Amino acid sequence: MKRIMIVFGEMGAGKNYWGEKLAKTFNLEFFDGDTVAPPELMERVSTFKPLPRSMLSNYIHETLTPEILKRAAASERGIVVAQALYLNIDRNILLKYLRSFSFDVGFYWVQTSVWRNIRQLLTRKNGGRWVAYYLMNKPWFEKPNHQYWTLNDRAAQLGIY
């Protein structure tokens, strides 16, 4: 059974870092979900504007999900996906859909402190604006109501990845 590991969390948490680490550890392909985001969504993010729920939902269900399915089906062993996925409804729909194709799907929540997120975002161009955007979006992130594994500094120290 092919594996799909979905690494999710807030912006600046280290999803790509952990996703690449997991992909290397388990000999899977890495896929950054942002690489298939529609231009209008990326334009709103890059100009620090709120994302309408309809735009986000369309991206997740009409673009991201089919791309995950396509890449996972084409891979030899499976893939690791890095994507924010702030809402439980989106994660649960994605989980049910991918499992319907007999993939072994697991979620990995990258958890960091607010201060670590802020430090990371400050390293980006326009870092102060990224911090403000992160703080504006933070209230929308929902603690998972589904099974997940935690990725954080302690997991890295213990070699759990």
C-alpha positions, 0 to 999 in steps of 0.5 A, spaced: 500 500 500 502 506 498 503 511 503 501 519 503 504 523 509 501 530 510 505 535 513 500 540 516 501 546 520 501 554 521 505 558 516 512 559 518 512 552 522 517 548 518 512 544 514 517 544 508 523 542 512 519 536 516 516 534 509 523 533 506 526 530 512 520 525 512 521 524 505 528 522 505 527 518 511 522 514 508 524 514 501 518 518 498 517 523 494 516 530 497 511 535 494 510 542 496 502 543 495 504 551 494 507 549 488 500 548 484 496 554 488 493 558 483 496 565 481 490 569 484 491 565 491 498 566 491 497 573 489 493 574 495 498 571 499 504 575 497 500 581 498 498 579 505 490 579 503 485 575 507 483 568 503 476 568 502 473 561 504 471 559 497 478 560 494 481 556 499 476 551 498 476 551 491 484 550 491 484 544 496 479 540 493 479 542 485 487 543 485 491 540 491 487 533 492 487 531 484 494 533 484 496 529 490 492 523 488 496 524 481 503 524 484 501 518 489 499 514 484 505 515 479 510 514 485 513 508 487 512 508 494 508 514 496 509 521 497 510 526 503 505 533 502 507 539 505 501 544 506 498 548 511 490 545 511 488 550 517 481 547 517 479 540 520 473 539 514 479 540 509 483 535 512 477 530 514 475 530 507 482 529 504 483 523 508 477 520 507 478 521 499 485 519 499 483 513 503 478 511 498 483 509 493 487 505 498 492 509 500 495 509 507 494 516 509 497 519 515 497 526 518 503 530 521 502 536 525 508 541 525 507 544 532 512 550 534 511 556 539 509 562 536 516 565 537 519 560 533 514 562 528 515 569 528 523 568 528 522 564 522 517 569 518 522 574 520 527 571 515 523 572 509 523 578 505 518 583 508 518 579 514 514 584 519 508 583 514 509 576 514 509 576 521 502 580 521 499 576 516 501 570 520 498 573 526 491 575 522 491 568 520 492 564 527 485 564 529 483 560 524 488 554 525 484 548 528 487 543 532 486 537 529 480 532 531 483 526 527 489 522 528 495 525 527 503 525 529 506 531 532 513 534 529 516 539 533 523 540 536 522 534 541 521 529 536 527 532 532 531 531 538 529 524 539 530 522 532 523 521 531 521 522 524 
